[in-house]
């Protein structure tokens, strides 16, 4: 899919390569969109991928002395969903980040990548637009900062030049008088693209709105403000009549299209409904209902708020061997550089327990652990394995003793055709590392990225519950 894969260790190195290669090079961080675009032929002429995940200090979430929040370009959706700072001072972004994909996708996908992909249905653009965010772009020519409202020129189009790297996302933290939320409407509870989404940030004085910011996703070529509704709400009480009128004005501000996920008429009406829900939730103080206090991450690394600074691993040059550790054993691969991690594991390593179900990050059958995080291996470039520690389903147990999750799946009959089972086992095992005694809801969160076509998931959930009890008994007997 690509000719050259570079593991960069500095941003200077990145922009030099971009300046040299131009439009034939792309930066790789999460790669959850880029891999699919390359495989589907949407992105043509890409010869060089520049992996920036080895560069130190790019995964930080900070608040500066001017109360401006900064997100580094490697901050993931799970980082935002778990961040105490984002949840308290930029809640709409935390909510939107948590609504993206599934835990495996959120562990890899970055906020910066979501912004750059520039789809009007990308969830995190909407709250960041409402929060008045800006992005900083770096090239060999220098830095420039662009307001997010000026960043987009159309569907999947931005002002970003081929030689530029996004190095910072910044926006004012909400003040004590401000509150905000994000509401997403999709065709299923998880792993779904927005039919429409709405972000609202209000500055309140008692029950009166001093100012409002209302932004809409998936209803126009770019994320838009509902300007008439924002103007109407200024200096108005947040009562039912004004909420209803503001919701109608928001509906009238959008220009959606008909597509497979919904008609234009349906989208317009759902904009009204979701805006009304958001405004009522903010008035009633219930905007955080449904958002778990501690979302399941499927990772055992710390969050971006308090994790140690990223340590750059030894990079590999173009075409050099991929040296990695899989299930505790060292591997060296001299082929497979142009593949996904899934195919590298199956074809080069001969570890066929990891399955290809959809090859687009939807089914979770290819779930593995990459440096302590559950990821969809079908969306990870194979060279990312260099210097990494990987665990596959073959590494959960051994010939002498199965993992408690494996034992519980057998005991409870949670295995049907078995094709999806390796992915469920991996998600369940990582969940129990993260939380030894998960609730029913937390188990459901953990497997939102895993599809089973044979069952209603009841036996699978039961097996994970029993596995936690089994693990606890084994731990107490050691």
Secondary structure, DSSP 8 states (H G I E B T S, - for coil): --SEEEE-SSHHHHHHHHHHHGGGEEEESS-TTHHHHHHHTSS-S--EEEE-TTSTT-S-EEE-TTSEEEE-TT-BHHHHHH-HHHHHH-HHHHHHHHHSS-HHHHHH-BHHHHHHH--TT-HHHHHHHHTT-EEEEEETTEEEEEEHHHHEEETTEES--TT-EEEEEEEE---TTEEEEEEEE-SSSSS---SEEEEEEEEEETTEEEEEEEEEESSSSS-EE-HHHHHHHTTEE--HHHHHHHHHHHHHH-----BTTB-HHHHHHHHHHHHHHHHHHHHHT-TTTT--TT---SB-S--TTT-----------TT--EEEEETTEEEEESS-TTSBHHHIIIIIS--TTS--SSSSSSS-TTEEEETTEEEEGGGSBGGGGTT-EEE-GGGT--SS---HHHHHHHHTT--SSSTTHHHHHHHHHHHHHH-TT--HHHHHHHTTT---SSS-SHHHHHHHHHHHHHHHHHHHH-
